[in-house]
Amino acid sequence: MFTRIDHVEILPSDFERSMAFYQDVMEFRLVSRTLLQARLLKEIAYLQLGDTVIELLHMENPAPIPASVTVGYRAIALEVESMEAATAYLRTHGVFVTWGPLDTGLSIRAEITDPDGLVIELREWKHKPW
């Protein structure tokens, strides 16, 4: 019945800044960008990395994310071939690791954030348990 996660939806505070970050730094490819005439929703963009798709929503005056830990989805996780190479590349773009890297045995895990402080996990698998 259910086959896979279709996409991850992200509501940034600054749509254009996030479009640039995910395309220019995180190497997502723009698939489509559509202007809308919905009440608060102005535009939707789909960006793709491999078989992963994110949907950026351009909404009028979104509220900032809460400062404390809350229940809900916490991060988008991107697989990397080499944690060392990925973090070195990100540093050249002014993006720094906020947590880790940590060797978990099966993988090496680290976290960065997007321009709004949303968590992006980086994962270098040594051996996938599935």
C-alpha positions as a Markdown table, in Angstrom:
| # | Residue | x | y | z |
|---|---|---|---|---|
| 1 | Met | 0.0 | 0.0 | 0.0 |
| 2 | Phe | 2.6 | 2.6 | 1.1 |
| 3 | Thr | 5.8 | 2.6 | -1.0 |
| 4 | Arg | 8.1 | 5.4 | 0.0 |
| 5 | Ile | 8.4 | 8.9 | 1.3 |
| 6 | Asp | 7.5 | 11.1 | -1.6 |
| 7 | His | 9.0 | 14.4 | -0.5 |
| 8 | Val | 9.9 | 16.5 | 2.6 |
| 9 | Glu | 8.2 | 19.8 | 2.9 |
| 10 | Ile | 10.2 | 22.8 | 4.2 |
| 11 | Leu | 8.8 | 26.2 | 5.1 |
| 12 | Pro | 11.7 | 28.7 | 5.1 |
| 13 | Ser | 11.6 | 32.2 | 6.5 |
| 14 | Asp | 13.4 | 33.5 | 3.3 |
| 15 | Phe | 12.4 | 31.5 | 0.2 |
| 16 | Glu | 15.1 | 32.8 | -2.1 |
| 17 | Arg | 17.8 | 32.4 | 0.5 |
| 18 | Ser | 16.8 | 28.8 | 1.0 |
| 19 | Met | 16.5 | 28.1 | -2.7 |
| 20 | Ala | 20.1 | 29.3 | -3.1 |
| 21 | Phe | 21.3 | 27.2 | -0.2 |
| 22 | Tyr | 19.7 | 24.0 | -1.3 |
| 23 | Gln | 20.8 | 24.4 | -4.9 |
| 24 | Asp | 24.2 | 26.1 | -4.6 |
| 25 | Val | 25.5 | 24.5 | -1.4 |
| 26 | Met | 23.6 | 21.2 | -1.0 |
| 27 | Glu | 23.6 | 20.5 | -4.8 |
| 28 | Phe | 19.8 | 19.9 | -5.1 |
| 29 | Arg | 18.5 | 20.4 | -8.7 |
| 30 | Leu | 15.5 | 22.5 | -9.3 |
| 31 | Val | 12.7 | 20.3 | -10.8 |
| 32 | Ser | 9.9 | 22.8 | -10.9 |
| 33 | Arg | 8.9 | 26.2 | -9.5 |
| 34 | Thr | 5.2 | 27.3 | -9.6 |
| 35 | Leu | 3.6 | 30.6 | -8.7 |
| 36 | Leu | 0.3 | 30.3 | -6.9 |
| 37 | Gln | -2.7 | 32.5 | -6.2 |
| 38 | Ala | -3.5 | 30.8 | -2.8 |
| 39 | Arg | -4.2 | 33.0 | 0.2 |
| 40 | Leu | -0.9 | 32.7 | 2.1 |
| 41 | Leu | 0.9 | 30.3 | -0.2 |
| 42 | Lys | 2.7 | 32.3 | -2.9 |
| 43 | Glu | 5.0 | 29.7 | -4.6 |
| 44 | Ile | 6.1 | 26.0 | -4.5 |
| 45 | Ala | 9.4 | 24.7 | -5.6 |
| 46 | Tyr | 10.5 | 21.1 | -5.9 |
| 47 | Leu | 14.2 | 20.3 | -5.7 |
| 48 | Gln | 15.8 | 16.9 | -6.2 |
| 49 | Leu | 19.0 | 15.2 | -5.0 |
| 50 | Gly | 19.3 | 11.6 | -6.3 |
| 51 | Asp | 15.9 | 10.1 | -5.6 |
| 52 | Thr | 15.2 | 12.5 | -2.7 |
| 53 | Val | 12.8 | 15.5 | -3.3 |
| 54 | Ile | 12.2 | 18.5 | -1.1 |
| 55 | Glu | 9.3 | 20.9 | -1.5 |
| 56 | Leu | 10.0 | 24.5 | -0.5 |
| 57 | Leu | 7.0 | 26.6 | 0.3 |
| 58 | His | 7.0 | 30.4 | -0.1 |
| 59 | Met | 4.4 | 31.5 | 2.4 |
| 60 | Glu | 3.5 | 35.0 | 3.6 |
| 61 | Asn | 5.0 | 35.8 | 7.0 |
| 62 | Pro | 5.7 | 32.4 | 8.4 |
| 63 | Ala | 6.3 | 32.2 | 12.2 |
| 64 | Pro | 9.8 | 31.4 | 13.4 |
| 65 | Ile | 10.7 | 27.9 | 14.6 |
| 66 | Pro | 10.4 | 27.4 | 18.4 |
| 67 | Ala | 13.6 | 27.8 | 20.4 |
| 68 | Ser | 13.1 | 24.7 | 22.5 |
| 69 | Val | 12.9 | 21.0 | 21.6 |
| 70 | Thr | 9.4 | 20.0 | 20.6 |
| 71 | Val | 7.7 | 16.9 | 19.4 |
| 72 | Gly | 7.7 | 16.5 | 15.7 |
| 73 | Tyr | 9.9 | 15.8 | 12.7 |
| 74 | Arg | 13.5 | 16.8 | 13.7 |
| 75 | Ala | 15.7 | 16.6 | 10.7 |
| 76 | Ile | 16.2 | 15.7 | 7.1 |
| 77 | Ala | 19.1 | 13.2 | 6.7 |
| 78 | Leu | 21.4 | 13.1 | 3.7 |
| 79 | Glu | 23.7 | 10.3 | 3.0 |
| 80 | Val | 27.3 | 11.3 | 2.1 |
| 81 | Glu | 30.1 | 9.2 | 0.6 |
| 82 | Ser | 32.7 | 10.7 | 2.9 |
| 83 | Met | 32.0 | 12.7 | 6.0 |
| 84 | Glu | 35.5 | 14.2 | 5.8 |
| 85 | Ala | 35.0 | 15.4 | 2.2 |
| 86 | Ala | 31.5 | 16.6 | 2.8 |
| 87 | Thr | 32.3 | 18.7 | 5.9 |
| 88 | Ala | 35.4 | 20.1 | 4.2 |
| 89 | Tyr | 33.2 | 21.1 | 1.2 |
| 90 | Leu | 30.6 | 22.7 | 3.4 |
| 91 | Arg | 33.2 | 24.7 | 5.3 |
| 92 | Thr | 34.2 | 26.3 | 2.0 |
| 93 | His | 30.6 | 27.5 | 1.7 |
| 94 | Gly | 30.5 | 28.8 | 5.3 |
| 95 | Val | 28.4 | 25.9 | 6.6 |
| 96 | Phe | 29.9 | 24.3 | 9.8 |
| 97 | Val | 29.1 | 21.1 | 11.7 |
| 98 | Thr | 26.9 | 21.9 | 14.7 |
| 99 | Trp | 27.0 | 18.4 | 16.2 |
| 100 | Gly | 29.5 | 15.5 | 15.6 |
| 101 | Pro | 30.9 | 13.8 | 13.7 |
| 102 | Leu | 30.2 | 10.8 | 15.9 |
| 103 | Asp | 31.2 | 7.2 | 15.0 |
| 104 | Thr | 28.2 | 5.1 | 15.8 |
| 105 | Gly | 29.7 | 1.8 | 14.8 |
| 106 | Leu | 27.6 | 1.3 | 11.7 |
| 107 | Ser | 28.0 | 4.9 | 10.5 |
| 108 | Ile | 29.5 | 8.3 | 11.1 |
| 109 | Arg | 26.9 | 10.9 | 11.9 |
| 110 | Ala | 27.0 | 14.7 | 12.0 |
| 111 | Glu | 24.6 | 17.6 | 11.8 |
| 112 | Ile | 24.6 | 21.0 | 10.1 |
| 113 | Thr | 21.7 | 23.5 | 9.8 |
| 114 | Asp | 20.1 | 25.3 | 6.9 |
| 115 | Pro | 19.8 | 29.1 | 6.9 |
| 116 | Asp | 16.8 | 28.9 | 9.2 |
| 117 | Gly | 18.5 | 26.6 | 11.7 |
| 118 | Leu | 16.6 | 23.5 | 10.5 |
| 119 | Val | 18.7 | 20.4 | 11.2 |
| 120 | Ile | 20.3 | 18.5 | 8.3 |
| 121 | Glu | 21.8 | 15.2 | 9.4 |
| 122 | Leu | 24.8 | 13.9 | 7.4 |
| 123 | Arg | 25.4 | 10.2 | 7.4 |
| 124 | Glu | 28.3 | 8.2 | 6.1 |
| 125 | Trp | 27.3 | 4.5 | 6.3 |
| 126 | Lys | 30.0 | 1.9 | 6.9 |
| 127 | His | 27.4 | -0.8 | 6.8 |
| 128 | Lys | 23.7 | -0.4 | 6.4 |
| 129 | Pro | 21.7 | -2.7 | 8.7 |
| 130 | Trp | 19.0 | -3.1 | 6.0 |
